[in-house]
């Protein structure tokens, strides 16, 4: 499972990197029409940032790859598919727990793997709750392990959000060191001599912040998305257990209803 996830992420990263390399010549190309304007914009906002921009570009590529990967990975069909939920509910309402376990074990979704791990803890000798506590403990154990695996790829986005401003600050310090180096060598430099280094300082800061802000938004978005999908899977597991308990104790439930009230 981990190997497949890493292989999938590597494929997404390679796709994003290839797309950028393929599109780069088109962005830098000049023609007799409006190509020069594109090149001037690229130089002004990217290339003038110097070699520190390479580090920020790698952070941007990582952010794009991780975002695409999480968009693909954090979906309802991969966590709590409706068809599996309906089939499991039918089994549990008829107390076919073994069939439910077999069906869950054959499904690669989060819900399927969670129920295949937790449903064997159902205890038929406790008809009042079917050993609900044991099932819920198993669900909690499964969630801790699986959430840690999924959060790894979301935490990398948080890492980019924290590192990008630092990379921008590194470029700022690099540019200012060069600018003061020119001042110390010439004594009284012309503004044009300092403009290049100051531009490096400002551009790297700009791109560092421009990378960090979307990274922060993406981190909380994917984190909340994961939490919502996991919560839906937990709600489904409770619904399934309640369905079996109610079926087993149907006579007791009916006995509590006063005569004359329709069921």
For each residue, the residues with C-beta under 8 A, 3 or more apart:
1: 4 5 149
2: 5 6 149
3: 6 7
4: 1 7 8
5: 1 2 8 9 73 149 153
6: 2 3 9 10
7: 3 4 10 11
8: 4 5 11 12 69 72 73
9: 5 6 12 13 65 66 69 153
10: 6 7 13 14
11: 7 8 14 15
12: 8 9 15 16 65 68 69 72
13: 9 10 16 17 61 62 65
14: 10 11 17 18
15: 11 12 18 19 65 68
16: 12 13 19 20 61 64 65 68
17: 13 14 20 21 61 65
18: 14 15 21 22
19: 15 16 22 23
20: 16 17 23 24 61
21: 17 18 24
22: 18 19 25 26
23: 19 20 26 27
24: 20 21 27 28
25: 22 28 29
26: 22 23 29
27: 23 24 38 42
28: 24 25 38 39 42
29: 25 26 35 38 39
30: 35 36 38 39
31: 34 35
32: 35
33:
34: 31 37 38
35: 29 30 31 32 38 39
36: 30 39 40
37: 34 40 41
38: 27 28 29 30 34 35 41 42
39: 28 29 30 35 36 42 43
40: 36 37 43 44
41: 37 38 44 45
42: 27 28 38 39 45 46 47
43: 39 40 46 47 48
44: 40 41 48
45: 41 42 48 203
46: 42 43 49 53 203 207
47: 42 43 53
48: 43 44 45 196 199 200 203
49: 46 52 53 56 171 199 200 203 204 207
50: 53 171 174 175 200 204
51: 54
52: 49 55 56 167 170 171 174 200 204
53: 46 47 49 50 56 57 171 203 204 207
54: 51 57 58
55: 52 58 59 167 170 171
56: 49 52 53 59 60 164 167 168 171 204 207 208 211
57: 53 54 60 61
58: 54 55 61 62
59: 55 56 62 63 160 163 164 167 211
60: 56 57 63 64 207 211
61: 13 16 17 20 57 58 64 65
62: 13 58 59 65 66 156 160
63: 59 60 66 67 157 160 211 214 215 218
64: 16 60 61 67 68
65: 9 12 13 15 16 17 61 62 68 69
66: 9 62 63 69 70 153 154 156 157 160 218
67: 63 64 70 71 157 218 222
68: 12 15 16 64 65 71 72
69: 8 9 12 65 66 72 73 153
70: 66 67 73 74 153 154 157 218 222 225
71: 67 68 74 75
72: 8 12 68 69 75
73: 5 8 69 70 78 150 153
74: 70 71 78 79 150 222 225 226 229
75: 71 72 78 79
76: 79 80 81 82 229 232
77: 81 109
78: 73 74 75 81 109 110
79: 74 75 76 109 110 111 229 230 232 233
80: 76 84 85 109 110 111 229 232 233 236
81: 76 77 78 84 85 107 109 111
82: 76 85 86
83: 86 87
84: 80 81 87 88 103 104 107 109 111 112
85: 80 81 82 88 89 111 236
86: 82 83 89 90
87: 83 84 90 91 103
88: 84 85 91 92 100 103 104 111 115 236 240
89: 85 86 92 93 239 240 243
90: 86 87 93 94
91: 87 88 94 96 97 99 100 103
92: 88 89 95 96 97 100 240 241 243 244 247
93: 89 90 243 244 247
94: 90 91 247
95: 92 244 247 248
96: 91 92 99 100
97: 91 92 100 101 119 122 124 244
98: 101 102
99: 91 96 102 103
100: 88 91 92 96 97 103 104 115 119 240
101: 97 98 104 105 115 116 119 120
102: 98 99 105 106
103: 84 87 88 91 99 100 106 107 112
104: 84 88 100 101 107 111 112 113 114 115 116 119
105: 101 102 112 116
106: 102 103 112
107: 81 84 103 104 111 112 113
108: 112 113
109: 77 78 79 80 81 84 112 113
110: 78 79 80 113 114 146 229 230 233
111: 79 80 81 84 85 88 104 107 114 115 233 236 237
112: 84 103 104 105 106 107 108 109 115 116
113: 104 107 108 109 110 116 117 142 146
114: 104 110 111 117 118 139 142 143 146 233 237
115: 88 100 101 104 111 112 118 119 237 240
116: 101 104 105 112 113 119
117: 113 114 120 138 139 141 142
118: 114 115 121 135 136 138 139 142 237
119: 97 100 101 104 115 116 122 135
120: 101 117 138
121: 118 131 134 135 137 138
122: 97 119 130 131 134 135 241 244
123: 126 130 131 134
124: 97 127 130
125:
126: 123 129 130 131
127: 124 130 248 249
128: 245 249
129: 126 132 133 245
130: 122 123 124 126 127 135 241 244 245 248
131: 121 122 123 126 134 135
132: 129 135 136 241 245
133: 129 136 137
134: 121 122 123 131 137 138
135: 118 119 121 122 130 131 132 138 139 237 241
136: 118 132 133 139 140
137: 121 133 134 140 141
138: 117 118 120 121 134 135 141 142
139: 114 117 118 135 136 142 143 234 237
140: 136 137 143 144
141: 117 137 138 144 145
142: 113 114 117 118 138 139 145 146
143: 114 139 140 146 147 230 234
144: 140 141 147 148
145: 141 142 148 149
146: 110 113 114 142 143 149 150
147: 143 144 150 151 226 230
148: 144 145 151 152
149: 1 2 5 145 146 152
150: 73 74 146 147 153 154 226
151: 147 148 154 155 223 226
152: 148 149 155 156
153: 5 9 66 69 70 73 150 156 157
154: 66 70 150 151 157 158 219 222 223 226
155: 151 152 158 159
156: 62 66 152 153 159 160
157: 63 66 67 70 153 154 160 161 215 218 219 222
158: 154 155 161 162 215 216 219
159: 155 156 162 163
160: 59 62 63 66 156 157 163 164 211 212 215
161: 157 158 164 212 215 216 219
162: 158 159 165 166 212
163: 59 159 160 166 167
164: 56 59 160 161 167 168 208 209 211 212 215
165: 162 168 169 208 209 212
166: 162 163 169 170 208
167: 52 55 56 59 163 164 170 171 204 208 211
168: 56 164 165 171 172 204 205 206 207 208 209 211 212
169: 165 166 172 173 204 205 208
170: 52 55 166 167 173 174 204
171: 49 50 52 53 55 56 167 168 174 175 200 201 203 204 205 208
172: 168 169 175 176 201 202 204 205
173: 169 170 176 177 201
174: 50 52 170 171 177 178 200 201 204
175: 50 171 172 178 179 197 198 199 200 201 202 204
176: 172 173 179 180 197 198 201
177: 173 174 180 181
178: 174 175 181 182 197 200
179: 175 176 182 183 194 197 198 201
180: 176 177 183 184
181: 177 178 184 185
182: 178 179 185 186 189 193 194 197
183: 179 180 186 187 188 189 194
184: 180 181 187
185: 181 182
186: 182 183 189 193
187: 183 184
188: 183
189: 182 183 186 193 194
190: 193 194
191: 194 195
192: 195
193: 182 186 189 190 196
194: 179 182 183 189 190 191 197 198
195: 191 192 198 199
196: 48 193 199 200
197: 175 176 178 179 182 194 200 201
198: 175 176 179 194 195 201 202
199: 48 49 175 195 196 202 203
200: 48 49 50 52 171 174 175 178 196 197 203 204
201: 171 172 173 174 175 176 179 197 198 204 205
202: 172 175 198 199 205 206
203: 45 46 48 49 53 171 199 200 206 207
204: 49 50 52 53 56 167 168 169 170 171 172 174 175 200 201 207 208
205: 168 169 171 172 201 202 208 209
206: 168 202 203 209 210
207: 46 49 53 56 60 168 203 204 210 211
208: 56 164 165 166 167 168 169 171 204 205 211 212
209: 164 165 168 205 206 212 213
210: 206 207 213 214
211: 56 59 60 63 160 164 167 168 207 208 214 215
212: 160 161 162 164 165 168 208 209 215 216
213: 209 210 216 217
214: 63 210 211 217 218
215: 63 157 158 160 161 164 211 212 218 219
216: 158 161 212 213 219 220
217: 213 214 220 221
218: 63 66 67 70 157 214 215 221 222
219: 154 157 158 161 215 216 222 223
220: 216 217 223 224
221: 217 218 224 225
222: 67 70 74 154 157 218 219 225 226
223: 151 154 219 220 226 227
224: 220 221 227 228
225: 70 74 221 222 228 229
226: 74 147 150 151 154 222 223 229 230
227: 223 224 230 231
228: 224 225 231 232
229: 74 76 79 80 110 225 226 232 233
230: 79 110 143 147 226 227 233 234
231: 227 228 234 235
232: 76 79 80 228 229 235 236
233: 79 80 110 111 114 229 230 236 237
234: 139 143 230 231 237 238
235: 231 232 238 239
236: 80 85 88 111 232 233 239 240
237: 111 114 115 118 135 139 233 234 240 241
238: 234 235 241 242
239: 89 235 236 242 243
240: 88 89 92 100 115 236 237 243 244
241: 92 122 130 132 135 237 238 244 245
242: 238 239 245 246
243: 89 92 93 239 240 246 247
244: 92 93 95 97 122 130 240 241 247 248
245: 128 129 130 132 241 242 248 249
246: 242 243 249 250 253
247: 92 93 94 95 243 244 250
248: 95 127 130 244 245
249: 127 128 245 246 252 253
250: 246 247 253 254
251: 254 255
252: 249 255 256
253: 246 249 250 256 257
254: 250 251 257 263
255: 251 252
256: 252 253
257: 253 254 261 263
258: 261
259:
260:
261: 257 258
262:
263: 254 257
